[in-house]
Amino acid sequence: MAHVITDECVSCGTCEPECPCGAISAGDPIYVIDAEVCTDCGVCVDSCPVDAIKPGE
């Protein structure tokens, strides 16, 4: 299951370059993870300074 970015996202962009799959992109108003591309590796979770990335349900 793909990770998700919650409303706590501050749109800092730190997670985008960390994603090895290119699944993260700028959305409006917060960053989003493309569930079709995300491999659930979790690298983005450690890069988020506000803990806004969670495992999907």
Number of C-alpha atoms within 10 A of each C-alpha: 12 18 22 21 21 14 12 11 18 15 15 13 16 13 21 20 14 17 20 13 14 13 19 23 16 13 10 8 10 16 22 20 22 15 15 9 12 19 15 15 14 15 12 23 20 12 18 19 13 12 14 17 24 14 13 11 7
